[in-house]
Amino acid sequence: MAERILKLPFMVLLMGISSLLMFPVALVGTFMDESHAARVFFYGGVLFLILTILIAIAMEHNENRSVLRSHLLTLAGAWILLPLMLAVPFYEALRNTSFANAYFEMLSAFTTTGATLFDDPERLPMALHFWRSLVGWMGGFFVWVIAIAILAPLNLGGFEVTARSRLSQTGNYFNWIGREASPAKRLSHHAGKLAPVYGGITAALAVFLYISGENGFVAMCHAMAVLSTSGISPVGGLSGADSGFIGETLIFIFLFFAISRLTFAPETQKDSIARLIKDPEFRIGIALVITVPALLFLRHWWGALEFDDQENLPRAINALWGAAFTVLSFLTTTGFESQAWSEARGWSGLATPGLILMGLAMVGGGVATTAGGVKLLRVYALYKHGTQEMETLIQPSIVSGVGENTRHLGRQGAYMAWIFFMLMAVSIALISLGLSLTGLDFETSVVFAVSALSTTGPLASVAMTQPLSWAELSGMGQLISAIAMILGRMETLAVIALLNPDFWRR
C-alpha cells in the first residue's frame, strides 16, 4: 500500500497532506468555541480528502516520461495551485472577504512570506490564525525537502555555487535522475528523514516559549512562524507576546536554524560543531548580527545625539539587544521585531533604518533553509572572488585559493552567484515597475517588491517611516505581488529552466 502511494505524483500527496491538516484546525475551532470555522474545516478536510483519493485512483498508473519535468512542475504547481485548495476553507470560514484575498493570504503563508491583508489580528478567528500558521509551517517544511530532493541534484537554489559544473553541463546528471526513483518517492524519502527534526525543533521551541510565560496557542503559532521564517503571528508580532525578553532570547537562538543547513541536517551531525564553525554561511551570518547592531549602537555618538541619559547602561543594553534581534530576524526573512526595537531606533537616532532591513532581507539566510533572499553562500562566493581579484592585482603571479573547491567557489561559483544577483535585480525592477503602474509611488513599489521577492512580508510595515499595509494594494497589485512571492520562493534559475524549450521536448 505504501509503495502504491509513493508512486503517485507528489502534487497529489501534497493535496492529501493539506486535507489531513484541516482536521487539527477543526479541533482548534471546537476548543475555541468557533463552531462555524470548526465545521468548515471538518467538512473541507473530508471533501478534499475524498477528492484527493479519486484523483489518486485516476492517476495511479500515469507515468511521467520526463522525471526532470515532473520535479520542476511539482514546484510550480505546489506554489500556484495548492493555495487555491487551501483558500477554500479560509474563505468559507471568514465569510466577509473575497476569494482573491483568501488566495493571496494562503499563497503568502505557503511561500513563508507572511504578508497579510488583515492588519487587525482580532478580525480573524483563532482557527484561521492557526490555519495560517500551519500552512506557513508546512510551506517551510516543503522548502526543506525540495531543497535536498530536487534543487540540490539539479544544481539550483544556491547549490549551483558549489557545483563543479555549470547548469548547462548537467545533462548527464538529469539522465541519472531519470533512472532513479519517482519524484514522489525521492521527496518522501527525504521528508521521512527531515520530518522528525523539523517537528522536534518546532515542538521544543513551543514548549520553551510556554514555560517562559507565553500563552500555549500563541507559543505554538510563534514556534511554527520561527522555524518556517514566515513571521505569522496571531497577536500581531512579538509586541503582543507575553514571554518578554526570555521569549525573544529563545526565538533568537532558534533563528540560527535559518542561517546554515549544518545546524539541522541529519547527514552532517558527525563533527557538526567543528563543521559549523568553519561554515562560511554561519560565519557571515554571525558577522552581520554583530556588525550591523554595533554600527547602529555606535551611531548614537557618531550622530552627536544629545540625551540626558547617555550614560544609562540599561537603556544602552536594551537598544543593543533590540537591534541584534531585529537584524537576525530580517536576515532570516522572518520579520519579527523585537519589543526593544523602538528603543534601538531612538538610540541610533534613525526614524526607521528601512534600507538596512531591506538589505538584510535581500541577503537572506542559508542555502536549503526556510529563509528566502539571495542566500549567504552566494554572498560569500562574491566575497571570495573579490578577495582573489585584489590578491591578483597586488601579486599577479599568485595562485589564489587553497584547494580545488575554494578556487571553484571564487571563480565559477562567483560567476553563477553574479548571474543570480543580476536576475534578482532585474526582478526587483520589473516588479517595482508593475506595482508603480497600479498607482503606487516609487519608494512604496520598491518596498513591496523587495518584501515579496525576499519572502519577508512584515518588512513592508517597518521599512518606511509610515507603515505600509498589503491591504492597500489593488487587485492588480495583489496579483503582481503574488507572482513576486512565487518567483522569490521558486527562484529565477528554476523558472528559467522551465522556460527552456529543450525542457519540453520529448
C-alpha positions in Angstrom: 0.0 0.0 0.0 2.8 2.4 0.9 4.6 1.8 -2.3 1.4 2.4 -4.3 1.0 5.8 -2.5 4.7 6.7 -3.1 4.2 6.2 -6.9 1.6 8.9 -7.0 2.5 12.4 -8.3 3.8 14.5 -5.4 1.2 17.1 -6.0 -1.5 14.5 -5.1 0.4 13.7 -1.9 0.5 17.4 -1.1 -3.2 17.6 -1.6 -3.7 14.7 0.8 -1.4 16.2 3.4 -3.2 19.5 3.2 -6.6 17.8 3.6 -5.4 16.0 6.7 -4.1 19.2 8.2 -7.6 20.7 8.1 -8.8 18.3 10.9 -6.5 19.8 13.6 -7.8 23.2 12.7 -11.3 21.9 13.2 -10.3 20.7 16.6 -8.8 24.1 17.5 -12.1 25.8 16.3 -14.0 23.4 18.6 -11.9 24.2 21.6 -12.1 28.0 20.9 -15.9 27.8 20.6 -15.7 28.8 16.9 -18.3 26.3 15.7 -18.7 27.7 12.2 -14.9 27.6 11.5 -14.7 24.1 13.0 -17.5 22.8 10.7 -16.0 24.4 7.7 -12.6 22.8 8.2 -14.0 19.4 9.1 -16.2 19.3 6.0 -13.4 20.8 3.9 -11.0 18.1 5.1 -13.5 15.3 4.3 -14.4 16.8 0.9 -10.8 17.4 -0.2 -9.6 14.0 1.1 -12.3 12.3 -1.0 -11.3 14.4 -4.0 -7.6 13.5 -3.5 -8.4 9.8 -3.3 -10.4 10.0 -6.5 -7.5 11.8 -8.3 -5.1 9.3 -6.9 -7.1 6.4 -8.3 -7.3 8.1 -11.7 -3.5 8.8 -11.8 -2.3 5.6 -10.2 -0.9 4.2 -13.5 0.1 7.5 -15.0 3.9 7.7 -15.5 5.7 10.8 -16.5 8.4 10.1 -19.0 10.4 13.2 -18.0 11.3 13.0 -14.3 13.1 16.4 -14.6 9.9 17.9 -15.9 7.9 16.3 -13.1 10.3 17.7 -10.5 10.1 21.3 -11.6 6.4 21.2 -12.4 5.8 19.9 -8.9 7.4 23.1 -7.6 5.4 25.4 -9.9 2.2 23.5 -9.2 2.6 23.5 -5.5 3.1 27.2 -5.1 0.5 28.2 -7.7 -2.3 25.6 -7.5 -2.2 24.3 -3.9 -3.1 27.7 -2.3 -6.3 27.5 -4.3 -7.4 24.5 -2.3 -6.0 26.0 0.9 -8.0 29.2 0.4 -11.4 27.5 0.2 -11.9 26.8 3.9 -10.3 30.2 4.8 -12.8 31.9 2.5 -15.8 29.9 3.8 -14.9 30.3 7.5 -14.3 34.1 7.3 -17.3 35.0 5.1 -16.5 38.7 4.8 -13.7 38.7 2.3 -13.2 37.8 -1.4 -11.7 34.5 -2.6 -8.9 36.5 -4.2 -7.9 37.9 -0.8 -8.1 34.3 0.7 -5.9 33.0 -2.1 -3.4 35.8 -1.5 -3.4 35.0 2.2 -2.7 31.3 1.6 -0.1 31.9 -1.0 1.7 34.3 1.3 1.6 31.7 4.1 2.7 28.7 2.0 5.6 30.7 0.5 6.6 31.6 4.1 6.2 35.3 3.1 3.9 36.2 6.0 2.2 39.2 4.2 -1.3 39.6 5.4 -4.3 41.7 4.2 -5.7 41.7 7.8 -3.7 44.2 9.8 -6.0 43.8 12.8 -5.5 40.3 14.3 -8.8 40.4 16.0 -10.6 40.3 12.7 -9.7 36.7 12.2 -10.9 33.8 14.4 -8.3 31.8 16.2 -8.9 28.8 13.9 -7.9 30.9 10.9 -4.8 32.2 12.7 -3.9 28.6 13.4 -4.6 27.7 9.8 -2.3 30.4 8.5 0.5 29.4 10.9 0.0 25.7 10.0 0.1 26.4 6.2 3.3 28.5 6.7 4.8 25.8 8.8 4.0 23.2 6.1 5.5 25.5 3.4 8.7 25.8 5.4 9.0 22.0 5.6 8.3 21.8 1.9 11.2 24.1 1.2 13.5 21.9 3.4 12.5 18.8 1.5 12.6 20.1 -2.1 15.9 21.8 -1.5 17.6 18.4 -1.0 15.4 16.2 -3.1 15.0 18.4 -6.2 17.1 21.6 -6.2 20.4 20.1 -5.0 20.5 17.3 -7.7 19.6 20.0 -10.3 22.3 22.4 -9.1 19.6 25.1 -8.3 18.6 27.0 -5.2 22.2 28.1 -4.3 23.8 24.7 -4.9 24.9 25.9 -8.3 27.5 27.9 -6.5 29.4 24.9 -5.2 28.7 22.6 -8.1 31.7 21.5 -10.1 29.9 22.1 -13.4 27.6 24.8 -14.7 23.9 24.3 -15.2 24.4 23.8 -19.0 26.7 20.9 -18.4 24.4 18.9 -16.1 22.6 16.9 -18.7 24.2 13.6 -17.7 23.0 14.1 -14.2 19.5 14.7 -15.4 19.7 11.4 -17.2 20.8 9.8 -14.0 17.8 11.3 -12.2 15.6 9.7 -14.9 16.9 6.3 -13.9 16.3 6.9 -10.2 13.1 6.5 -8.2 9.9 8.6 -8.9 9.9 12.2 -7.7 7.3 11.3 -5.1 9.5 8.5 -3.7 12.6 10.7 -3.6 10.7 13.5 -1.9 9.0 11.1 0.6 12.4 9.6 1.4 13.9 12.9 2.4 10.7 14.0 4.1 10.9 11.0 6.3 14.4 11.9 7.4 13.6 15.6 8.0 10.2 15.4 9.5 11.3 14.3 13.0 14.0 17.1 13.0 11.6 19.8 11.8 8.8 18.7 14.1 11.0 18.2 17.1 12.7 21.6 16.8 9.3 23.3 16.5 7.9 21.4 19.5 10.9 22.2 21.6 10.6 25.9 20.9 6.9 25.9 21.6 7.4 24.2 24.9 10.2 26.6 25.9 8.0 29.6 25.0 5.2 28.2 27.0 7.4 27.7 30.0 8.7 31.3 29.7 5.1 32.5 30.3 3.6 32.6 26.8 0.1 31.6 26.0 0.0 28.0 24.8 -1.7 28.8 21.5 0.5 31.8 20.8 3.6 29.8 21.7 2.7 27.1 19.2 2.0 29.7 16.4 5.2 31.6 17.1 7.2 28.4 17.1 5.9 27.5 13.7 6.5 31.0 12.4 10.1 31.0 13.6 11.0 27.6 12.1 9.3 28.4 8.8 10.6 32.0 8.9 7.0 33.1 7.9 6.7 35.6 10.7 2.9 34.8 11.1 1.6 35.8 14.5 -2.0 35.6 15.9 -1.3 38.7 18.1 0.4 41.0 15.6 4.0 40.1 16.3 6.2 39.9 19.5 4.7 43.2 20.7 1.6 41.3 21.7 3.5 38.4 23.2 3.7 37.7 27.0 7.0 35.9 27.2 9.0 39.2 27.0 12.8 39.1 26.9 13.1 35.4 27.7 10.9 34.6 24.8 12.8 36.8 22.5 16.1 35.1 23.6 14.6 31.7 22.8 13.5 32.8 19.4 16.8 34.4 18.7 18.6 31.1 19.3 16.2 29.1 17.1 16.5 31.6 14.3 20.0 30.3 13.6 18.4 27.2 12.1 17.7 29.5 9.1 21.4 30.7 8.8 23.0 27.4 7.9 21.7 23.9 7.0 24.5 22.4 9.1 22.5 23.4 12.2 19.9 20.7 11.5 20.9 18.4 8.6 20.8 14.8 9.8 23.7 13.8 7.5 26.1 16.4 8.9 25.8 15.6 12.6 29.2 14.0 12.8 31.7 16.7 13.9 28.8 19.1 13.5 30.3 21.8 15.8 33.6 21.9 14.0 31.9 22.0 10.6 29.5 24.7 11.7 32.3 26.9 12.9 34.1 26.6 9.6 30.8 27.0 7.6 31.0 30.3 5.5 27.3 30.9 5.8 27.3 30.7 9.5 30.3 32.9 9.9 28.9 35.6 7.6 25.6 35.4 9.5 27.4 35.9 12.8 29.4 38.7 11.4 26.3 40.6 10.2 24.5 40.0 13.5 27.5 41.6 15.3 28.5 44.3 12.9 25.1 45.9 11.9 23.8 46.3 15.5 27.2 47.6 16.6 27.0 50.3 13.9 23.5 51.3 14.9 24.6 51.4 18.5 27.8 53.5 17.8 25.8 55.9 15.7 24.5 57.3 19.0 27.8 59.1 19.4 28.7 59.5 15.7 25.5 61.4 15.2 26.3 63.7 18.1 23.0 62.9 19.7 22.5 64.6 22.9 20.4 62.8 25.6 20.4 63.3 29.3 20.7 59.5 29.7 23.7 58.8 27.5 25.3 57.0 30.5 22.2 55.0 31.1 23.6 51.4 30.9 20.3 49.5 30.9 18.9 51.6 28.1 22.0 51.0 26.1 21.9 47.3 26.6 18.2 47.2 25.7 18.9 49.2 22.5 21.7 46.8 21.5 19.6 43.8 22.1 16.7 45.2 20.1 19.0 45.9 17.2 20.7 42.4 17.3 17.4 40.5 17.5 15.7 42.5 14.7 18.8 42.2 12.4 18.9 38.4 12.8 15.1 38.2 12.3 15.2 40.1 9.0 18.4 38.4 7.8 16.5 35.1 8.1 13.5 36.8 6.4 11.3 36.1 9.4 10.3 39.7 10.0 9.7 39.7 13.8 10.5 43.0 15.5 12.0 43.0 19.0 10.0 44.7 21.7 13.1 46.9 22.2 13.3 47.8 18.5 11.8 51.3 19.1 14.5 51.8 21.8 17.2 50.8 19.3 15.8 53.3 16.7 15.7 56.0 19.3 19.2 55.2 20.5 20.6 55.4 16.9 18.7 58.5 16.0 17.1 56.9 13.0 13.4 57.2 12.5 13.5 53.8 10.7 16.6 52.1 9.3 14.5 50.7 6.5 17.2 50.5 3.9 19.3 48.4 6.3 16.4 46.0 6.9 15.7 45.8 3.2 19.4 44.9 2.5 19.4 42.2 5.2 16.2 40.7 3.8 17.6 40.7 0.3 20.8 38.9 1.5 18.6 36.2 3.3 19.7 33.1 5.1 21.4 29.9 4.2 21.0 27.5 1.3 18.5 24.8 1.8 16.9 26.6 4.8 13.4 28.1 5.0 14.9 31.6 4.6 14.4 33.5 1.4 16.6 36.1 -0.3 19.8 35.8 -2.3 21.4 33.4 0.2 24.6 33.8 2.2 26.5 31.3 0.2 26.2 33.5 -2.9 27.4 36.5 -1.0 30.3 34.5 0.3 31.2 33.4 -3.3 31.3 37.0 -4.5 33.4 38.0 -1.4 35.9 35.2 -2.2 36.0 36.3 -5.8 36.7 39.9 -4.8 39.5 39.0 -2.4 41.1 36.8 -5.1 40.9 39.6 -7.6 42.6 42.0 -5.1 45.3 39.5 -4.4 45.9 39.1 -8.1 46.2 42.9 -8.5 48.9 43.0 -5.8 50.7 39.8 -6.9 49.9 38.9 -10.5 51.6 35.5 -10.3 49.8 34.4 -7.1 47.6 31.2 -7.2 44.5 32.3 -5.2 42.6 29.9 -3.1 43.6 26.8 -1.2 42.2 23.7 -2.8 40.1 23.0 -5.8 36.8 23.7 -4.0 37.9 27.1 -2.9 39.2 28.1 -6.3 35.9 26.9 -7.9 33.9 28.9 -5.3 35.8 32.1 -6.1 35.5 31.7 -9.9 32.7 29.5 -11.4 30.8 29.8 -8.2 31.0 33.6 -8.1 30.0 33.6 -11.8 26.8 31.8 -11.0 26.2 34.0 -7.9 26.6 37.1 -10.0 24.1 35.8 -12.6 21.6 35.3 -9.8 22.2 38.7 -8.4 21.6 40.3 -11.8 18.4 38.2 -12.2 17.2 39.3 -8.8 18.0 43.0 -9.6 16.0 42.7 -12.8 13.1 41.0 -11.0 13.0 43.9 -8.4 13.0 46.4 -11.2 10.2 44.7 -13.1 8.0 44.1 -10.1 8.5 47.7 -8.9 7.6 48.9 -12.3 4.5 46.8 -12.4 3.4 48.0 -8.9 4.1 51.6 -9.8 1.7 51.2 -12.8 -1.0 50.4 -10.3 -0.7 53.9 -8.8 1.9 53.4 -6.1 4.9 55.8 -5.7 8.4 54.7 -6.4 9.5 54.1 -2.8 6.4 52.1 -1.9 6.7 50.0 -5.0 10.3 49.1 -4.2 9.5 48.2 -0.6 6.6 45.9 -1.7 8.7 44.4 -4.4 11.6 43.6 -2.1 9.3 42.3 0.6 7.6 39.9 -1.8 10.8 38.7 -3.6 12.6 38.1 -0.4 9.6 36.4 1.2 9.7 38.9 4.1 6.1 40.2 4.3 6.4 42.1 7.6 9.2 44.2 6.0 6.5 46.4 4.4 5.3 47.7 7.8 8.8 48.7 9.1 10.8 49.8 6.0 9.3 53.3 5.8 8.5 56.0 8.4 4.8 55.3 7.8 3.9 51.6 7.9 2.7 50.2 4.7 -0.3 47.8 4.5 -0.7 45.0 2.0 -4.4 45.7 2.1 -3.8 49.0 0.3 -2.8 47.1 -2.9 -5.3 47.0 -5.7 -6.4 43.7 -7.3 -3.7 44.0 -9.9 -1.2 44.9 -7.2 -2.0 41.8 -5.3 -1.6 39.7 -8.4 1.8 41.2 -9.1 2.9 40.7 -5.5 1.7 37.1 -5.7 3.8 36.5 -8.8 6.8 38.0 -7.0 6.3 35.7 -3.9 6.3 32.6 -6.2 9.3 33.9 -8.1 11.1 34.7 -4.9 10.5 31.3 -3.3 11.0 29.2 -6.5 14.0 31.3 -7.6 14.6 32.7 -11.1 17.0 30.0 -12.2 14.4 27.3 -11.7 11.9 29.5 -13.6 14.4 29.9 -16.5 14.8 26.1 -16.6 11.0 25.8 -17.0 11.1 28.3 -19.9 13.9 26.4 -21.7 12.5 24.9 -25.0 14.6 21.8 -24.5 12.8 21.1 -21.3 9.5 20.5 -23.1 10.9 18.2 -25.9 10.2 14.5 -25.6 
